[in-house]
Amino acid sequence: MTQPASTSRSIATLVLAFAQIATPLLPMIGIGNPVGEQSGQTQTLITPAGWAFAIWGPLYFGTIVYAIWQLFPAQRERDLVRRIGWHASGAFLGNAVWVAYTQLWGLGFPSVLIIVFTLVNLLSILRVFAGTRAYTAAERLAAVLPLSALAGWLTAATIVNIAAALNFHGIVLPGPGPLIAAAILVVGGVIVSAALVGTGGNPWYPLPFLWALFAIHQKIGSMHAEIATATLVAGFLVVVTLIGMLARAERRRRYLG
């Protein structure tokens, strides 16, 4: 029974990896509005600059690399692939459903539930990575790097999605907007730093989050000193934590080889 199960898992992962890339194309055939347009209607002070979303190019490429790599018979029964396989499928499914929902109905609270589902699957993968003592070079390049980076971006995207959903439903938090945005960014930095400790210093996880912070700083930092300071504080926390975690040679070897 192991062989049919692993084959089903591998095929589902491949199909869903391509589905998450195809779904953003639906507006080209008249189904929904592009995510960028929908997001523009619920802009927040912590929404990154538009150019930052180009990161989806390498993230999608990485997921396709993983999906093809895990499809080969030699990889299907790897312990690592068995443990993360369905979580990867769940994350790719979540990406596809989130885009479809957002293109049709906007960034309301259901979109938050979908992106949280996606993030939970990715954090489960990070937990498996943290519990794995050693990787082959292929596992690092095809699985650890792309899926960790996707988890990092989804961490930032979830925070932004929650803020956008509040705007979508007209919910205004008490207090000055820039201060609230700054507090959210610092809390995000604390969360990512804590996750870094929990993953044993996985260096690929925080990089997309730092990219998002940079894009927020470039977009809005010159207009709101509180937000500019918050991006620097959050980034500093993450970088210092990462350096501290990778100070141990064993952790560097595990993730970097």
N, C-alpha and C positions, 0 to 999 in steps of 0.2 A: 504493500500500500504506500510505501514511502515514495517510490518512483512516480506514480500518478499524481500524488500530492505535490511533489516538488515541481513537476512539469506544469501543473495548473497554476501554481504560485508564480513560476517564472514567466509564463505566458501572460498572466494577468498584470504582472509588473510591467512587461514590455508594452502591452496595449495601453495601459493607463499612463505610462510615461509619454507616449505619443498623443494621447487624448488631451493631456494638460497643455500641450503645445498647440493642438488644433483648435481647442475651444476659444481662444482669443480671436480666431478668424471668423467666428460666427457673424459679427456685424457686416462682414463683406458680402454675406448672402442675405442680408436684411433681417437678421435675428439679433435684437438688442442694440445697445450703443456701446462703443468702445469703453474699456475700463477707464482710460484717461479722461474721457468726457464725464463719466459718472463720478469719478473721484474729484473732478474740478468743481462739482456742485457742492461738495462737502469738505472743501479745503480747511485744514487746521494749521495752527502755528507749528506743529511738529510734522507736517507732511514734507518729506524731502523734495528737493528740486527735481523737476521732471527728468533731467538727464541721469539721475541716480538709478532710475528703473531700467536702464540699459543693462544692469546687472543680471536681469532675467536671461539675457543671451547666454552667458557662460553657465548660469545655473541650469538652464534647460539642457545645454550641451552635456553638462556633468551627469544629469539624471539619465540621459540617453546612453551615455557611456556605461553607467551602472546597469541599466536595464538590458543592454546587449551583453555585457560581460557576464551577468548572472544567468543568462539564458543558456550558455554553453553547458553541456552535461557535466564537465569537469568541475564546474562551479556550483551547480545546483545543490549538491550535498555537503558543501562546505558548512562547517558549524556556524560561521559568521553569517552566511547568506540565509541559512535556515532560521536564525534567530531574528534577523532584521527584515526578512523578505516580505511578510504581510504588512509590517509597519510601513515599509517603503511603498507598497501598493496603496495603502491607506492614505499616505501623504500625497501621492500623485493624484489619487481620486479626489482628495480634498482640494487640491489646486484647481483641478478641472471644474468641480462643482462650484467652487467659490467664484471663478471667473464667469461661469455661465449665469449664476444667480446675480452677480453684480451687474453684468451687462443688461440683464432683463429688469431688475428691480432696484438697483442701487445699493449703497453701503449701509443698509439698515442692520438691526441687531441680528437677524438670521445670518448675515454675512460674518458677523463676529463668531457665532456658534460654529460655522463651517471652518473658519480659519483657526479657531482654537482646536477643533478636531484634528486639523492638519498638523498643527504645532505639537499636540500631544503625541502623535505618531512619530514625529521627528525627534522629540525629546526621549521617547522610548528607545529610538535607535542610538542616540547619544549615550544612553545608559548602558546599552550593550557594548558600545565602543569602549566606554570607561572600564567595563569589567573584563575586557579582553587584554591579556597580558602582552601579546605580540602579534604583529601582522606581517604578511608577506608584502613585497613591494606592490604587487597587483592589487591587494586589498586596500592598501593605503590610497592608491591613485584612483581606483575604480569605485570604491565604496566610501571609505572614511572621509576623503577630501570633499567630494561633491555633496554628500548627504549632510555632513557637518556644516558646510557653507550654506546649504539650503535652510538648515535649522536656524542658523544665525540671522539670515534675512527674514525668515518668518517670525522670529522673535520681535524684530523691529516692526515688521508689517502688522503684527497683531496689536501692538501698542498703538500704532497709527490708526488701524481699523477701528479700535474701540473709540478713539477720539472722534473719528469721522462719523461713526454711528450716532454718537451723542449729538453732533451737529445735524445729522440727517433727521433726527427726531425732535430737533429744537430744544434739547436739554442743555441748559447753561449751568455750569458748576459755579458755586459762589466764590467770589474773589476775582482779582485781576487776571485776565487771560494769560498774559506773558508769564506771570509767576506760577500759575497752574501748569502751563506747558513746561516751564523750567523744572518744576518739581517732578513731573512725569518723566522727563528725560533723565534726571538724576536717579530716580527709582529704577528706571530701565537699566542704567549703568550698574546699579547694585545687583539687580537680578542677573544680568549677564556675568558679572564678576563671580557671583555665587555659583552660577552654572559652570563657570570655568573651573572652579575648585572641585565641583562635583564630577566633572568629566576628567579630572586629572590633568588639566592643562591642554585640552584639545585646541590647537592653535587655529584651526580652520573655522571653528564656530564663531569667534568674536569678530572676524575680519569684515563680514558684511554689515554687522551692527555698527562698526566703526565707520564704514562707508556711508551708512545712513546718517550718522551723526555729522559727518563732514558735509553731506549734502544739505542737511538742515541748517548748519552753521553758515554755509555759503548763501543759502536762500534768504534767511530771515535774521541772521545774527547781527547784521549791520543796523537793523531797525529796532531790535530789542536786546539790550545788553544782558538782561536776565537769561534769555535763551542762549545767547552766545557763551555766557559763562557756564551755563548748565551743560552745553555740549562738550566744553573743555573738561569740566569736572567729571562727567560721565566717561568720556574717553580716557582721561587720566586713570580713573579707577580700573577700567578694563585693561589698559596697557600694563599698569603696575602689577595687577593680579596675574596677567599672562606671563610677564617676565619672571615673577616670583615662582609660578608653577613650573616653568620650564627651566628653572635653575638646576633642577635635578636631572642628571644625565639619563636616568632610566625613563623619565617621561619624554625627553627629547627623542630618544631612540624609538620609543613606541610609536610616536606620531610622525616623526620626521625621518626615521631610518638611520 
